[in-house]
């Protein structure tokens, strides 16, 4: 079963870290999905002007917390 990531927080302290959530507006687009690749890195994609773009790549060596989507 594939897990759907809803939110990622980057940093060792969740209260002070950077957080990104699916559906959040970024520039002229919005975050369409967050994916963890086979290496453990986090990829954040943005939907803008009818296209999807890789917006952020977070290394697995960075402290982060993933919150999964609970819709089944």
Predicted model as a PDB file, atoms N, CA, C, CB and O in Angstrom, pLDDT in the B-factor column:
MODEL        1                                                                  
ATOM      1  N   UNK A   1       0.839  -1.185   0.000  1.00 42.00           N  
ATOM      2  CA  UNK A   1       0.000   0.000   0.000  1.00 42.00           C  
ATOM      3  C   UNK A   1       0.881   1.245   0.000  1.00 42.00           C  
ATOM      4  CB  UNK A   1      -0.953   0.000   1.218  1.00 42.00           C  
ATOM      5  O   UNK A   1       1.787   1.361   0.826  1.00 42.00           O  
ATOM      6  N   UNK A   2       0.628   2.171  -0.912  1.00 55.00           N  
ATOM      7  CA  UNK A   2       1.393   3.408  -0.977  1.00 55.00           C  
ATOM      8  C   UNK A   2       0.817   4.437  -0.019  1.00 55.00           C  
ATOM      9  CB  UNK A   2       1.409   3.959  -2.405  1.00 55.00           C  
ATOM     10  O   UNK A   2      -0.397   4.629   0.047  1.00 55.00           O  
ATOM     11  N   UNK A   3       1.687   5.086   0.710  1.00 61.00           N  
ATOM     12  CA  UNK A   3       1.280   6.120   1.650  1.00 61.00           C  
ATOM     13  C   UNK A   3       1.240   7.463   0.951  1.00 61.00           C  
ATOM     14  CB  UNK A   3       2.226   6.168   2.858  1.00 61.00           C  
ATOM     15  O   UNK A   3       2.151   7.800   0.194  1.00 61.00           O  
ATOM     16  N   UNK A   4       0.197   8.230   1.199  1.00 85.00           N  
ATOM     17  CA  UNK A   4       0.066   9.561   0.617  1.00 85.00           C  
ATOM     18  C   UNK A   4       0.489  10.581   1.671  1.00 85.00           C  
ATOM     19  CB  UNK A   4      -1.401   9.829   0.123  1.00 85.00           C  
ATOM     20  O   UNK A   4      -0.091  10.645   2.755  1.00 85.00           O  
ATOM     21  N   UNK A   5       1.504  11.374   1.340  1.00 92.00           N  
ATOM     22  CA  UNK A   5       1.989  12.396   2.267  1.00 92.00           C  
ATOM     23  C   UNK A   5       1.161  13.656   2.083  1.00 92.00           C  
ATOM     24  CB  UNK A   5       3.504  12.690   2.044  1.00 92.00           C  
ATOM     25  O   UNK A   5       1.028  14.161   0.968  1.00 92.00           O  
ATOM     26  N   UNK A   6       0.607  14.162   3.169  1.00 93.00           N  
ATOM     27  CA  UNK A   6      -0.223  15.366   3.153  1.00 93.00           C  
ATOM     28  C   UNK A   6       0.578  16.607   3.524  1.00 93.00           C  
ATOM     29  CB  UNK A   6      -1.399  15.206   4.106  1.00 93.00           C  
ATOM     30  O   UNK A   6       0.305  17.700   3.029  1.00 93.00           O  
ATOM     31  N   UNK A   7       1.572  16.433   4.401  1.00 94.00           N  
ATOM     32  CA  UNK A   7       2.308  17.579   4.918  1.00 94.00           C  
ATOM     33  C   UNK A   7       3.731  17.149   5.242  1.00 94.00           C  
ATOM     34  CB  UNK A   7       1.611  18.172   6.172  1.00 94.00           C  
ATOM     35  O   UNK A   7       3.960  16.030   5.701  1.00 94.00           O  
ATOM     36  N   UNK A   8       4.681  18.039   5.001  1.00 95.00           N  
ATOM     37  CA  UNK A   8       6.060  17.799   5.401  1.00 95.00           C  
ATOM     38  C   UNK A   8       6.563  19.031   6.144  1.00 95.00           C  
ATOM     39  CB  UNK A   8       6.963  17.477   4.166  1.00 95.00           C  
ATOM     40  O   UNK A   8       6.325  20.166   5.733  1.00 95.00           O  
ATOM     41  N   UNK A   9       7.261  18.782   7.243  1.00 95.00           N  
ATOM     42  CA  UNK A   9       7.873  19.854   8.029  1.00 95.00           C  
ATOM     43  C   UNK A   9       9.370  19.600   8.021  1.00 95.00           C  
ATOM     44  CB  UNK A   9       7.300  19.913   9.505  1.00 95.00           C  
ATOM     45  O   UNK A   9       9.818  18.512   8.382  1.00 95.00           O  
ATOM     46  N   UNK A  10      10.143  20.593   7.613  1.00 94.00           N  
ATOM     47  CA  UNK A  10      11.596  20.458   7.535  1.00 94.00           C  
ATOM     48  C   UNK A  10      12.219  21.210   8.699  1.00 94.00           C  
ATOM     49  CB  UNK A  10      12.142  20.989   6.175  1.00 94.00           C  
ATOM     50  O   UNK A  10      11.937  22.388   8.920  1.00 94.00           O  
ATOM     51  N   UNK A  11      13.070  20.511   9.437  1.00 89.00           N  
ATOM     52  CA  UNK A  11      13.745  21.090  10.586  1.00 89.00           C  
ATOM     53  C   UNK A  11      13.658  20.149  11.768  1.00 89.00           C  
ATOM     54  CB  UNK A  11      13.147  22.452  10.941  1.00 89.00           C  
ATOM     55  O   UNK A  11      12.802  19.265  11.804  1.00 89.00           O  
ATOM     56  N   UNK A  12      14.528  20.333  12.719  1.00 82.00           N  
ATOM     57  CA  UNK A  12      14.549  19.449  13.884  1.00 82.00           C  
ATOM     58  C   UNK A  12      13.475  19.802  14.915  1.00 82.00           C  
ATOM     59  CB  UNK A  12      15.913  19.497  14.537  1.00 82.00           C  
ATOM     60  O   UNK A  12      13.134  18.976  15.762  1.00 82.00           O  
ATOM     61  N   UNK A  13      12.945  21.018  14.848  1.00 85.00           N  
ATOM     62  CA  UNK A  13      11.886  21.455  15.759  1.00 85.00           C  
ATOM     63  C   UNK A  13      10.632  21.763  14.946  1.00 85.00           C  
ATOM     64  CB  UNK A  13      12.333  22.705  16.586  1.00 85.00           C  
ATOM     65  O   UNK A  13      10.612  22.747  14.207  1.00 85.00           O  
ATOM     66  N   UNK A  14       9.578  20.940  15.064  1.00 84.00           N  
ATOM     67  CA  UNK A  14       8.378  21.140  14.248  1.00 84.00           C  
ATOM     68  C   UNK A  14       7.731  22.516  14.399  1.00 84.00           C  
ATOM     69  CB  UNK A  14       7.375  20.095  14.589  1.00 84.00           C  
ATOM     70  O   UNK A  14       7.103  23.005  13.460  1.00 84.00           O  
ATOM     71  N   UNK A  15       7.873  23.142  15.556  1.00 88.00           N  
ATOM     72  CA  UNK A  15       7.267  24.459  15.768  1.00 88.00           C  
ATOM     73  C   UNK A  15       8.019  25.560  15.031  1.00 88.00           C  
ATOM     74  CB  UNK A  15       7.216  24.780  17.252  1.00 88.00           C  
ATOM     75  O   UNK A  15       7.449  26.614  14.747  1.00 88.00           O  
ATOM     76  N   UNK A  16       9.288  25.331  14.721  1.00 90.00           N  
ATOM     77  CA  UNK A  16      10.101  26.356  14.057  1.00 90.00           C  
ATOM     78  C   UNK A  16      10.500  25.979  12.637  1.00 90.00           C  
ATOM     79  CB  UNK A  16      11.341  26.622  14.865  1.00 90.00           C  
ATOM     80  O   UNK A  16      11.166  26.759  11.955  1.00 90.00           O  
ATOM     81  N   UNK A  17      10.103  24.798  12.183  1.00 91.00           N  
ATOM     82  CA  UNK A  17      10.491  24.323  10.861  1.00 91.00           C  
ATOM     83  C   UNK A  17       9.639  24.925   9.757  1.00 91.00           C  
ATOM     84  CB  UNK A  17      10.402  22.821  10.808  1.00 91.00           C  
ATOM     85  O   UNK A  17       8.644  25.603  10.015  1.00 91.00           O  
ATOM     86  N   UNK A  18      10.048  24.667   8.527  1.00 93.00           N  
ATOM     87  CA  UNK A  18       9.274  25.066   7.353  1.00 93.00           C  
ATOM     88  C   UNK A  18       8.268  23.961   7.058  1.00 93.00           C  
ATOM     89  CB  UNK A  18      10.202  25.337   6.113  1.00 93.00           C  
ATOM     90  O   UNK A  18       8.627  22.784   7.028  1.00 93.00           O  
ATOM     91  N   UNK A  19       7.002  24.338   6.840  1.00 94.00           N  
ATOM     92  CA  UNK A  19       5.959  23.346   6.577  1.00 94.00           C  
ATOM     93  C   UNK A  19       5.317  23.604   5.216  1.00 94.00           C  
ATOM     94  CB  UNK A  19       4.889  23.372   7.692  1.00 94.00           C  
ATOM     95  O   UNK A  19       5.061  24.748   4.840  1.00 94.00           O  
ATOM     96  N   UNK A  20       5.063  22.515   4.484  1.00 95.00           N  
ATOM     97  CA  UNK A  20       4.356  22.588   3.214  1.00 95.00           C  
ATOM     98  C   UNK A  20       3.258  21.543   3.223  1.00 95.00           C  
ATOM     99  CB  UNK A  20       5.322  22.379   2.010  1.00 95.00           C  
ATOM    100  O   UNK A  20       3.468  20.411   3.658  1.00 95.00           O  
ATOM    101  N   UNK A  21       2.073  21.931   2.734  1.00 95.00           N  
ATOM    102  CA  UNK A  21       0.876  21.084   2.780  1.00 95.00           C  
ATOM    103  C   UNK A  21       0.282  21.007   1.377  1.00 95.00           C  
ATOM    104  CB  UNK A  21      -0.176  21.640   3.804  1.00 95.00           C  
ATOM    105  O   UNK A  21       0.250  22.000   0.651  1.00 95.00           O  
ATOM    106  N   UNK A  22      -0.188  19.820   1.004  1.00 95.00           N  
ATOM    107  CA  UNK A  22      -0.872  19.660  -0.282  1.00 95.00           C  
ATOM    108  C   UNK A  22      -2.060  20.617  -0.317  1.00 95.00           C  
ATOM    109  CB  UNK A  22      -1.340  18.176  -0.502  1.00 95.00           C  
ATOM    110  O   UNK A  22      -2.845  20.677   0.629  1.00 95.00           O  
ATOM    111  N   UNK A  23      -2.185  21.361  -1.406  1.00 95.00           N  
ATOM    112  CA  UNK A  23      -3.249  22.350  -1.559  1.00 95.00           C  
ATOM    113  C   UNK A  23      -2.826  23.760  -1.198  1.00 95.00           C  
ATOM    114  CB  UNK A  23      -4.417  21.963  -0.721  1.00 95.00           C  
ATOM    115  O   UNK A  23      -3.546  24.716  -1.487  1.00 95.00           O  
ATOM    116  N   UNK A  24      -1.668  23.905  -0.572  1.00 96.00           N  
ATOM    117  CA  UNK A  24      -1.159  25.225  -0.175  1.00 96.00           C  
ATOM    118  C   UNK A  24      -0.762  26.027  -1.413  1.00 96.00           C  
ATOM    119  CB  UNK A  24       0.052  25.082   0.787  1.00 96.00           C  
ATOM    120  O   UNK A  24      -0.157  25.486  -2.338  1.00 96.00           O  
ATOM    121  N   UNK A  25      -1.100  27.308  -1.429  1.00 96.00           N  
ATOM    122  CA  UNK A  25      -0.707  28.196  -2.525  1.00 96.00           C  
ATOM    123  C   UNK A  25       0.770  28.526  -2.436  1.00 96.00           C  
ATOM    124  CB  UNK A  25      -1.540  29.487  -2.506  1.00 96.00           C  
ATOM    125  O   UNK A  25       1.293  28.825  -1.363  1.00 96.00           O  
ATOM    126  N   UNK A  26       1.434  28.466  -3.581  1.00 94.00           N  
ATOM    127  CA  UNK A  26       2.835  28.864  -3.693  1.00 94.00           C  
ATOM    128  C   UNK A  26       2.987  29.627  -5.000  1.00 94.00           C  
ATOM    129  CB  UNK A  26       3.803  27.619  -3.637  1.00 94.00           C  
ATOM    130  O   UNK A  26       2.824  29.060  -6.081  1.00 94.00           O  
ATOM    131  N   UNK A  27       3.298  30.904  -4.899  1.00 89.00           N  
ATOM    132  CA  UNK A  27       3.377  31.731  -6.101  1.00 89.00           C  
ATOM    133  C   UNK A  27       2.049  31.745  -6.822  1.00 89.00           C  
ATOM    134  CB  UNK A  27       4.477  31.230  -7.034  1.00 89.00           C  
ATOM    135  O   UNK A  27       1.013  32.031  -6.222  1.00 89.00           O  
ATOM    136  N   UNK A  28       2.075  31.434  -8.122  1.00 92.00           N  
ATOM    137  CA  UNK A  28       0.852  31.386  -8.929  1.00 92.00           C  
ATOM    138  C   UNK A  28       0.259  29.984  -8.998  1.00 92.00           C  
ATOM    139  CB  UNK A  28       1.136  31.888 -10.332  1.00 92.00           C  
ATOM    140  O   UNK A  28      -0.677  29.747  -9.761  1.00 92.00           O  
ATOM    141  N   UNK A  29       0.790  29.058  -8.216  1.00 95.00           N  
ATOM    142  CA  UNK A  29       0.310  27.680  -8.251  1.00 95.00           C  
ATOM    143  C   UNK A  29      -0.042  27.179  -6.871  1.00 95.00           C  
ATOM    144  CB  UNK A  29       1.346  26.775  -8.875  1.00 95.00           C  
ATOM    145  O   UNK A  29      -0.180  27.946  -5.918  1.00 95.00           O  
ATOM    146  N   UNK A  30      -0.185  25.843  -6.791  1.00 96.00           N  
ATOM    147  CA  UNK A  30      -0.439  25.230  -5.491  1.00 96.00           C  
ATOM    148  C   UNK A  30       0.238  23.868  -5.448  1.00 96.00           C  
ATOM    149  CB  UNK A  30      -1.964  25.099  -5.220  1.00 96.00           C  
ATOM    150  O   UNK A  30       0.446  23.225  -6.477  1.00 96.00           O  
ATOM    151  N   UNK A  31       0.575  23.446  -4.242  1.00 96.00           N  
ATOM    152  CA  UNK A  31       1.236  22.157  -4.070  1.00 96.00           C  
ATOM    153  C   UNK A  31       0.241  21.060  -4.439  1.00 96.00           C  
ATOM    154  CB  UNK A  31       1.762  21.976  -2.605  1.00 96.00           C  
ATOM    155  O   UNK A  31      -0.828  20.950  -3.839  1.00 96.00           O  
ATOM    156  N   UNK A  32       0.607  20.251  -5.432  1.00 95.00           N  
ATOM    157  CA  UNK A  32      -0.294  19.198  -5.910  1.00 95.00           C  
ATOM    158  C   UNK A  32      -0.074  17.884  -5.188  1.00 95.00           C  
ATOM    159  CB  UNK A  32      -0.117  18.992  -7.396  1.00 95.00           C  
ATOM    160  O   UNK A  32      -1.035  17.184  -4.869  1.00 95.00           O  
ATOM    161  N   UNK A  33       1.169  17.545  -4.930  1.00 93.00           N  
ATOM    162  CA  UNK A  33       1.438  16.342  -4.144  1.00 93.00           C  
ATOM    163  C   UNK A  33       2.868  16.343  -3.616  1.00 93.00           C  
ATOM    164  CB  UNK A  33       1.188  15.087  -4.985  1.00 93.00           C  
ATOM    165  O   UNK A  33       3.753  17.030  -4.126  1.00 93.00           O  
ATOM    166  N   UNK A  34       3.053  15.534  -2.565  1.00 94.00           N  
ATOM    167  CA  UNK A  34       4.353  15.372  -1.920  1.00 94.00           C  
ATOM    168  C   UNK A  34       4.663  13.885  -1.983  1.00 94.00           C  
ATOM    169  CB  UNK A  34       4.359  15.919  -0.422  1.00 94.00           C  
ATOM    170  O   UNK A  34       3.829  13.048  -1.639  1.00 94.00           O  
ATOM    171  N   UNK A  35       5.869  13.570  -2.426  1.00 93.00           N  
ATOM    172  CA  UNK A  35       6.234  12.170  -2.668  1.00 93.00           C  
ATOM    173  C   UNK A  35       7.583  11.864  -2.043  1.00 93.00           C  
ATOM    174  CB  UNK A  35       6.263  11.864  -4.178  1.00 93.00           C  
ATOM    175  O   UNK A  35       8.485  12.702  -2.064  1.00 93.00           O  
ATOM    176  N   UNK A  36       7.726  10.675  -1.491  1.00 92.00           N  
ATOM    177  CA  UNK A  36       9.027  10.223  -0.999  1.00 92.00           C  
ATOM    178  C   UNK A  36       9.550   9.205  -2.004  1.00 92.00           C  
ATOM    179  CB  UNK A  36       8.926   9.605   0.457  1.00 92.00           C  
ATOM    180  O   UNK A  36       8.916   8.175  -2.236  1.00 92.00           O  
ATOM    181  N   UNK A  37      10.714   9.493  -2.606  1.00 92.00           N  
ATOM    182  CA  UNK A  37      11.249   8.598  -3.632  1.00 92.00           C  
ATOM    183  C   UNK A  37      11.916   7.367  -3.023  1.00 92.00           C  
ATOM    184  CB  UNK A  37      12.246   9.343  -4.508  1.00 92.00           C  
ATOM    185  O   UNK A  37      11.989   7.221  -1.803  1.00 92.00           O  
ATOM    186  N   UNK A  38      12.394   6.496  -3.889  1.00 92.00           N  
ATOM    187  CA  UNK A  38      12.973   5.224  -3.440  1.00 92.00           C  
ATOM    188  C   UNK A  38      14.242   5.400  -2.612  1.00 92.00           C  
ATOM    189  CB  UNK A  38      13.275   4.353  -4.632  1.00 92.00           C  
ATOM    190  O   UNK A  38      14.628   4.489  -1.879  1.00 92.00           O  
ATOM    191  N   UNK A  39      14.900   6.561  -2.719  1.00 93.00           N  
ATOM    192  CA  UNK A  39      16.096   6.854  -1.925  1.00 93.00           C  
ATOM    193  C   UNK A  39      15.768   7.444  -0.559  1.00 93.00           C  
ATOM    194  CB  UNK A  39      16.993   7.806  -2.681  1.00 93.00           C  
ATOM    195  O   UNK A  39      16.652   7.575   0.288  1.00 93.00           O  
ATOM    196  N   UNK A  40      14.492   7.804  -0.335  1.00 92.00           N  
ATOM    197  CA  UNK A  40      14.086   8.410   0.929  1.00 92.00           C  
ATOM    198  C   UNK A  40      14.007   9.918   0.881  1.00 92.00           C  
ATOM    199  CB  UNK A  40      15.024   8.008   2.001  1.00 92.00           C  
ATOM    200  O   UNK A  40      13.618  10.547   1.865  1.00 92.00           O  
ATOM    201  N   UNK A  41      14.378  10.524  -0.273  1.00 94.00           N  
ATOM    202  CA  UNK A  41      14.274  11.980  -0.435  1.00 94.00           C  
ATOM    203  C   UNK A  41      12.813  12.380  -0.603  1.00 94.00           C  
ATOM    204  CB  UNK A  41      15.108  12.463  -1.651  1.00 94.00           C  
ATOM    205  O   UNK A  41      11.998  11.586  -1.071  1.00 94.00           O  
ATOM    206  N   UNK A  42      12.485  13.609  -0.221  1.00 94.00           N  
ATOM    207  CA  UNK A  42      11.136  14.143  -0.356  1.00 94.00           C  
ATOM    208  C   UNK A  42      11.088  15.059  -1.577  1.00 94.00           C  
ATOM    209  CB  UNK A  42      10.703  14.907   0.932  1.00 94.00           C  
ATOM    210  O   UNK A  42      11.960  15.909  -1.756  1.00 94.00           O  
ATOM    211  N   UNK A  43      10.069  14.883  -2.414  1.00 96.00           N  
ATOM    212  CA  UNK A  43       9.866  15.706  -3.607  1.00 96.00           C  
ATOM    213  C   UNK A  43       8.522  16.413  -3.476  1.00 96.00           C  
ATOM    214  CB  UNK A  43       9.923  14.842  -4.915  1.00 96.00           C  
ATOM    215  O   UNK A  43       7.502  15.780  -3.202  1.00 96.00           O  
ATOM    216  N   UNK A  44       8.529  17.732  -3.674  1.00 96.00           N  
ATOM    217  CA  UNK A  44       7.297  18.522  -3.585  1.00 96.00           C  
ATOM    218  C   UNK A  44       6.996  19.054  -4.981  1.00 96.00           C  
ATOM    219  CB  UNK A  44       7.430  19.701  -2.537  1.00 96.00           C  
ATOM    220  O   UNK A  44       7.829  19.718  -5.598  1.00 96.00           O  
ATOM    221  N   UNK A  45       5.793  18.753  -5.472  1.00 96.00           N  
ATOM    222  CA  UNK A  45       5.375  19.150  -6.811  1.00 96.00           C  
ATOM    223  C   UNK A  45       4.316  20.246  -6.742  1.00 96.00           C  
ATOM    224  CB  UNK A  45       4.840  17.940  -7.586  1.00 96.00           C  
ATOM    225  O   UNK A  45       3.461  20.251  -5.857  1.00 96.00           O  
ATOM    226  N   UNK A  46       4.393  21.176  -7.698  1.00 97.00           N  
ATOM    227  CA  UNK A  46       3.459  22.301  -7.781  1.00 97.00           C  
ATOM    228  C   UNK A  46       2.699  22.216  -9.100  1.00 97.00           C  
ATOM    229  CB  UNK A  46       4.208  23.667  -7.660  1.00 97.00           C  
ATOM    230  O   UNK A  46       3.284  21.934 -10.146  1.00 97.00           O  
ATOM    231  N   UNK A  47       1.400  22.459  -9.043  1.00 97.00           N  
ATOM    232  CA  UNK A  47       0.563  22.540 -10.241  1.00 97.00           C  
ATOM    233  C   UNK A  47       0.362  24.014 -10.560  1.00 97.00           C  
ATOM    234  CB  UNK A  47      -0.816  21.805 -10.040  1.00 97.00           C  
ATOM    235  O   UNK A  47      -0.141  24.775  -9.733  1.00 97.00           O  
ATOM    236  N   UNK A  48       0.762  24.415 -11.780  1.00 95.00           N  
ATOM    237  CA  UNK A  48       0.668  25.820 -12.169  1.00 95.00           C  
ATOM    238  C   UNK A  48       0.469  25.902 -13.675  1.00 95.00           C  
ATOM    239  CB  UNK A  48       1.937  26.611 -11.735  1.00 95.00           C  
ATOM    240  O   UNK A  48       1.175  25.249 -14.443  1.00 95.00           O  
ATOM    241  N   UNK A  49      -0.492  26.704 -14.087  1.00 93.00           N  
ATOM    242  CA  UNK A  49      -0.782  26.918 -15.514  1.00 93.00           C  
ATOM    243  C   UNK A  49      -1.005  25.609 -16.266  1.00 93.00           C  
ATOM    244  CB  UNK A  49       0.356  27.690 -16.168  1.00 93.00           C  
ATOM    245  O   UNK A  49      -0.549  25.448 -17.398  1.00 93.00           O  
ATOM    246  N   UNK A  50      -1.711  24.672 -15.626  1.00 93.00           N  
ATOM    247  CA  UNK A  50      -2.047  23.416 -16.271  1.00 93.00           C  
ATOM    248  C   UNK A  50      -0.925  22.398 -16.327  1.00 93.00           C  
ATOM    249  CB  UNK A  50      -2.501  23.685 -17.628  1.00 93.00           C  
ATOM    250  O   UNK A  50      -1.085  21.348 -16.950  1.00 93.00           O  
ATOM    251  N   UNK A  51       0.201  22.675 -15.696  1.00 96.00           N  
ATOM    252  CA  UNK A  51       1.333  21.750 -15.694  1.00 96.00           C  
ATOM    253  C   UNK A  51       1.813  21.502 -14.277  1.00 96.00           C  
ATOM    254  CB  UNK A  51       2.480  22.294 -16.554  1.00 96.00           C  
ATOM    255  O   UNK A  51       1.566  22.298 -13.371  1.00 96.00           O  
ATOM    256  N   UNK A  52       2.511  20.372 -14.100  1.00 96.00           N  
ATOM    257  CA  UNK A  52       3.103  20.046 -12.806  1.00 96.00           C  
ATOM    258  C   UNK A  52       4.611  20.175 -12.882  1.00 96.00           C  
ATOM    259  CB  UNK A  52       2.706  18.628 -12.361  1.00 96.00           C  
ATOM    260  O   UNK A  52       5.241  19.747 -13.850  1.00 96.00           O  
ATOM    261  N   UNK A  53       5.182  20.776 -11.838  1.00 95.00           N  
ATOM    262  CA  UNK A  53       6.614  20.995 -11.782  1.00 95.00           C  
ATOM    263  C   UNK A  53       7.158  20.494 -10.449  1.00 95.00           C  
ATOM    264  CB  UNK A  53       6.948  22.485 -11.984  1.00 95.00           C  
ATOM    265  O   UNK A  53       6.495  20.600  -9.418  1.00 95.00           O  
ATOM    266  N   UNK A  54       8.379  19.943 -10.482  1.00 96.00           N  
ATOM    267  CA  UNK A  54       9.077  19.636  -9.244  1.00 96.00           C  
ATOM    268  C   UNK A  54       9.537  20.965  -8.674  1.00 96.00           C  
ATOM    269  CB  UNK A  54      10.286  18.642  -9.472  1.00 96.00           C  
ATOM    270  O   UNK A  54      10.283  21.698  -9.323  1.00 96.00           O  
ATOM    271  N   UNK A  55       9.096  21.279  -7.464  1.00 95.00           N  
ATOM    272  CA  UNK A  55       9.396  22.568  -6.859  1.00 95.00           C  
ATOM    273  C   UNK A  55      10.527  22.471  -5.853  1.00 95.00           C  
ATOM    274  CB  UNK A  55       8.165  23.129  -6.194  1.00 95.00           C  
ATOM    275  O   UNK A  55      11.435  23.302  -5.843  1.00 95.00           O  
ATOM    276  N   UNK A  56      10.467  21.442  -4.996  1.00 95.00           N  
ATOM    277  CA  UNK A  56      11.492  21.291  -3.964  1.00 95.00           C  
ATOM    278  C   UNK A  56      11.936  19.837  -3.884  1.00 95.00           C  
ATOM    279  CB  UNK A  56      10.967  21.773  -2.592  1.00 95.00           C  
ATOM    280  O   UNK A  56      11.143  18.910  -4.046  1.00 95.00           O  
ATOM    281  N   UNK A  57      13.216  19.671  -3.632  1.00 96.00           N  
ATOM    282  CA  UNK A  57      13.816  18.361  -3.411  1.00 96.00           C  
ATOM    283  C   UNK A  57      14.507  18.426  -2.057  1.00 96.00           C  
ATOM    284  CB  UNK A  57      14.826  17.966  -4.568  1.00 96.00           C  
ATOM    285  O   UNK A  57      15.447  19.200  -1.875  1.00 96.00           O  
ATOM    286  N   UNK A  58      14.049  17.621  -1.109  1.00 95.00           N  
ATOM    287  CA  UNK A  58      14.588  17.636   0.249  1.00 95.00           C  
ATOM    288  C   UNK A  58      15.345  16.334   0.469  1.00 95.00           C  
ATOM    289  CB  UNK A  58      13.453  17.819   1.316  1.00 95.00           C  
ATOM    290  O   UNK A  58      14.766  15.252   0.375  1.00 95.00           O  
ATOM    291  N   UNK A  59      16.622  16.437   0.758  1.00 95.00           N  
ATOM    292  CA  UNK A  59      17.476  15.270   0.947  1.00 95.00           C  
ATOM    293  C   UNK A  59      17.052  14.463   2.167  1.00 95.00           C  
ATOM    294  CB  UNK A  59      18.933  15.699   1.084  1.00 95.00           C  
ATOM    295  O   UNK A  59      16.609  15.018   3.173  1.00 95.00           O  
ATOM    296  N   UNK A  60      17.193  13.147   2.062  1.00 94.00           N  
ATOM    297  CA  UNK A  60      16.887  12.274   3.193  1.00 94.00           C  
ATOM    298  C   UNK A  60      17.802  12.542   4.381  1.00 94.00           C  
ATOM    299  CB  UNK A  60      16.999  10.819   2.774  1.00 94.00           C  
ATOM    300  O   UNK A  60      17.506  12.121   5.499  1.00 94.00           O  
ATOM    301  N   UNK A  61      18.914  13.242   4.147  1.00 93.00           N  
ATOM    302  CA  UNK A  61      19.858  13.576   5.216  1.00 93.00           C  
ATOM    303  C   UNK A  61      19.437  14.815   6.012  1.00 93.00           C  
ATOM    304  CB  UNK A  61      21.238  13.797   4.629  1.00 93.00           C  
ATOM    305  O   UNK A  61      20.093  15.188   6.983  1.00 93.00           O  
ATOM    306  N   UNK A  62      18.344  15.444   5.595  1.00 92.00           N  
ATOM    307  CA  UNK A  62      17.792  16.602   6.280  1.00 92.00           C  
ATOM    308  C   UNK A  62      16.749  16.123   7.295  1.00 92.00           C  
ATOM    309  CB  UNK A  62      17.167  17.608   5.263  1.00 92.00           C  
ATOM    310  O   UNK A  62      16.034  15.156   7.034  1.00 92.00           O  
ATOM    311  N   UNK A  63      16.660  16.779   8.427  1.00 91.00           N  
ATOM    312  CA  UNK A  63      15.618  16.433   9.403  1.00 91.00           C  
ATOM    313  C   UNK A  63      14.263  16.867   8.860  1.00 91.00           C  
ATOM    314  CB  UNK A  63      15.896  17.102  10.789  1.00 91.00           C  
ATOM    315  O   UNK A  63      14.075  18.030   8.501  1.00 91.00           O  
ATOM    316  N   UNK A  64      13.319  15.932   8.799  1.00 92.00           N  
ATOM    317  CA  UNK A  64      11.966  16.275   8.367  1.00 92.00           C  
ATOM    318  C   UNK A  64      10.968  15.332   9.011  1.00 92.00           C  
ATOM    319  CB  UNK A  64      11.844  16.221   6.830  1.00 92.00           C  
ATOM    320  O   UNK A  64      11.304  14.230   9.445  1.00 92.00           O  
ATOM    321  N   UNK A  65       9.725  15.804   9.058  1.00 90.00           N  
ATOM    322  CA  UNK A  65       8.605  15.028   9.584  1.00 90.00           C  
ATOM    323  C   UNK A  65       7.546  14.983   8.497  1.00 90.00           C  
ATOM    324  CB  UNK A  65       8.037  15.647  10.921  1.00 90.00           C  
ATOM    325  O   UNK A  65       7.199  16.018   7.928  1.00 90.00           O  
ATOM    326  N   UNK A  66       7.029  13.801   8.202  1.00 89.00           N  
ATOM    327  CA  UNK A  66       5.952  13.659   7.230  1.00 89.00           C  
ATOM    328  C   UNK A  66       4.659  13.351   7.959  1.00 89.00           C  
ATOM    329  CB  UNK A  66       6.274  12.555   6.198  1.00 89.00           C  
ATOM    330  O   UNK A  66       4.620  12.551   8.894  1.00 89.00           O  
ATOM    331  N   UNK A  67       3.599  14.008   7.504  1.00 87.00           N  
ATOM    332  CA  UNK A  67       2.263  13.713   8.025  1.00 87.00           C  
ATOM    333  C   UNK A  67       1.500  13.062   6.886  1.00 87.00           C  
ATOM    334  CB  UNK A  67       1.523  15.015   8.561  1.00 87.00           C  
ATOM    335  O   UNK A  67       1.370  13.648   5.811  1.00 87.00           O  
ATOM    336  N   UNK A  68       0.997  11.865   7.109  1.00 88.00           N  
ATOM    337  CA  UNK A  68       0.288  11.136   6.055  1.00 88.00           C  
ATOM    338  C   UNK A  68      -1.169  11.535   5.987  1.00 88.00           C  
ATOM    339  CB  UNK A  68       0.399   9.639   6.277  1.00 88.00           C  
ATOM    340  O   UNK A  68      -1.760  11.967   6.977  1.00 88.00           O  
ATOM    341  N   UNK A  69      -1.743  11.383   4.797  1.00 82.00           N  
ATOM    342  CA  UNK A  69      -3.163  11.632   4.588  1.00 82.00           C  
ATOM    343  C   UNK A  69      -3.937  10.435   5.150  1.00 82.00           C  
ATOM    344  CB  UNK A  69      -3.486  11.862   3.063  1.00 82.00           C  
ATOM    345  O   UNK A  69      -3.587   9.287   4.879  1.00 82.00           O  
ATOM    346  N   UNK A  70      -4.970  10.697   5.917  1.00 78.00           N  
ATOM    347  CA  UNK A  70      -5.733   9.619   6.533  1.00 78.00           C  
ATOM    348  C   UNK A  70      -6.982   9.244   5.749  1.00 78.00           C  
ATOM    349  CB  UNK A  70      -6.118  10.006   7.923  1.00 78.00           C  
ATOM    350  O   UNK A  70      -7.808   8.475   6.240  1.00 78.00           O  
ATOM    351  N   UNK A  71      -7.134   9.772   4.539  1.00 71.00           N  
ATOM    352  CA  UNK A  71      -8.268   9.380   3.696  1.00 71.00           C  
ATOM    353  C   UNK A  71      -7.923   8.049   3.029  1.00 71.00           C  
ATOM    354  CB  UNK A  71      -8.598  10.487   2.619  1.00 71.00           C  
ATOM    355  O   UNK A  71      -6.909   7.942   2.340  1.00 71.00           O  
ATOM    356  N   UNK A  72      -8.757   7.049   3.233  1.00 57.00           N  
ATOM    357  CA  UNK A  72      -8.489   5.728   2.663  1.00 57.00           C  
ATOM    358  C   UNK A  72      -9.486   5.404   1.582  1.00 57.00           C  
ATOM    359  CB  UNK A  72      -8.524   4.652   3.743  1.00 57.00           C  
ATOM    360  O   UNK A  72      -9.421   4.330   0.984  1.00 57.00           O  
TER     361      UNK A  72                                                      
ENDMDL                                                                          
END                                                                             
